[in-house]
């Protein structure tokens, strides 16, 4: 006998990976240039020059035994201090390195944070549309997920959120800029969210943790920076990955940051360390800890993503598709041409369009496109989108 949940998660692939793997097979069959693959959010711009330069310097100048050896379980103190300084310079959080735990990317950060705060049966509220693995991370930590549909403008529906809060609510996960919609939560949204959560904390006499998933934090196109929840709500935990802003997703490096103003901050930091230990997420790659320490704050050139966003949204709207106006990340969320998003995305494969249906994102009737792709591919795919539209108009 084996645990049923583990078997189910093992046999059922993430919807994004499923489309990506289909694309790999299809490209081998007919040539990559003939497939319009919008499946996965793999950065398509180079890492900042300082990344490769720093790797070369470290390998050339540092002792290889210490360079590739174990660090402290929570990550190098010097790295944690460098990250804290960078965050304080930008957001004035008042963080110090002791409030950070270095991880293998944002996925492990979220898994650690949920494991640190949840008891069996606790509820976690997530805002649709949401990254599908939130469900897996929550259920693996013995919690139960509750989905809050968005407003028409894809900001948080505060009435639905308020109605969903209960004595069992232990955490709320937000993701801004959002995967899959590209929406950025406004300062007004975050202030209102914080006030609602504070009132509920007072009502039930328990802490509600706001877990802010922020791998796309620097990928914004119409503002200087993303408003940050930790500035508005004391009981906040940030989960971050350097994967997207630095174009290094395969290196698996990120962190958990606990607000210094949080109630029982020291205990929560200890629980985060304990959860990391329990899950085996200790001592992330030592080479890239040192790389990030020297390069923290560097960002890839995201102007290509802005150009792709504008080209894709204008092209689809000209054909007749309804799209969310993406303010950040590198995803476009568009309305499927039939209620069944899975059926629509299967139909799109007839024209070699690889799109991700919205069902696993907590919504029906939409599809996601990752526009971190070649600009030329977007242009070449427009006739296929037009043929797909023509099919449904007929």
C-alpha positions, 0 to 999 in steps of 0.5 A: 500500500502507498499513500493515495495522495502521493500516487494521485500527484505522481500520476497526474501531471501539473497542467502546465508541464503536461502541455510543455511535454506535449510540445516537446514531442510535437516539435520533434515530430514536425519541427520546433518552428512549426509549433507555437508553444505558449506553455511554460514560463521559462525566461527567454532573456539572458541573465544579467552579465554579472551572473556569469562573470561572478560564477567565473570569478568564484570558480577561478578565485575561490577554494573549491572545497569551501565553494562547493561545501555545505553552508548553514542550513538557513543559508549563508549569513552574509547572503541573508544580510545582503538580501535583507539590505536590498529589500530594506533599501527598496521597501523599508521593511526593517528586516535583518538576516535572521528573518530570512531562510534561503530556499531552492526557489519559491516553490519550496518557500511556499511549501515551507511556509505552509508546513510551518504554520498549518495544523491539520484541518486549517484552511488556506484561502487562495485568490483565483486564478492561482498557481496550481501547486498551491493546492498540492503544497496546502494539502501536503501540509494537512491543510484545506484550500478555499478558492476566492473568485476574482472581481471582473478586473481581477483584483481581489473580491473583498466581499467574497474574501470576507465571507470565506474567512472563518475560525479555521482560516490560518493563511491567505496566499496572494501572488502579485504580479499574478501567474496566470493573469499578469495582474498586479494588486494595487496599493488600495487592494493590499490596504483593504486586504490588510484591514479585513485580515486584521479585523478577523484576527481580532474577532477570532483571537488567532493570527492569520498569515498572509503568504505573498508569493513574489517570483515576478516582483520585478517584472512590472511594465507600467509602474516603478515597483510592485506594492508589497503586502509586508508594508501593509500587514504585519503578519506577512511572509514573503516567498521569493525566487530569483528565477524570473528576474535574473533568468536563472530558473534552473538554479533553484534559489530563493528565500522566505522572509518573515516580517519583523513586526509579526506577532511571535516573529521569533517563533515563526522564524524557528518554525520556518527553520523546523519546516525546512528541516522536516521537508529536507529543504536545507543548505541550498546550492552553495555556489549560487548562494555566493553568486546571489550575494554578489549580484543581489538587486541585478535584474535581466532586461525585461523590455523584450517581455513588454514588447511581446506583451504589447504585440500579443495583446494587440494581435489577439484583440484585433482578431476578437479575443478577450484578454486581461490587461497584464501589468506584470509577469510574462503571462496573458490570460484570455477568454476561451471561445467555449466554456470548456477551457480544456476542450478549447485548448485541445481544439487549438492543438489542431493549429499547433497552438499550445495553450494552458487551460484555466481549470487547474488555476481555479477558473473555467473558460480561460486560457494562459499564454506565456509570452516569454518567447521569441517575438517572431513566434508571436507574429507567426502564430497570429494566422493560427489564432485567426483560423481558430477564431474562424472555427468557432465563428462558423 
